[in-house]
Each structure stands twice: as C-alpha cells, then as structure tokens.
Amino acid sequence: MGKTGTKTGGETQNSFSKIKSYSISEIMAAGGAEAFATKMGKTSQQLIARLKELPKEAFLTEEEAEIALEMLRNNK
C-alpha cells in the first residue's frame, strides 16, 4: 500500500479527509444498517435520487460487469 495523503503547497492533505468511516460494531450498536442510516439522516429515496443524477458512463456495461464478476470469482 502507499501514501495516505497528497502534498499540495507544502502541506499534506488526507485523500479522504471529508469521508468518515464507521466500524461494523458502531453500525450494529445503532441497531443495524437501516437504523444507522436513519440516525445519520440518510434515506433510500436520497440514494436513488443521487444515483439518478450520475451520468450513464459512471456505471459498468453488462460486459464490464461480467468481466469484473469473473475476476472476483477467480480471485477467491
């Protein structure tokens, strides 16, 4: 693995500085994935709306998805 940050203008910034991650135990303590999402103010409707905003090029084609799944099966 490599660097956890990038240097810009003499200072180091974390690549994922705006993303907070949570452990499985934190999610389970909240009552599971759905309860955790609700507590975070997230809804399935928001997720669907965000996905609809993405351009078509952001998604894999059927052929690309099949290649990716085959690679995953072979690397188990």
Residue pairs with C-beta under 8 A, 6 or more apart in sequence:
3 15
4 14
4 15
5 12
5 13
5 14
5 15
6 12
6 13
6 15
7 13
22 36
26 36
27 33
27 36
30 36
30 39
37 43
60 68
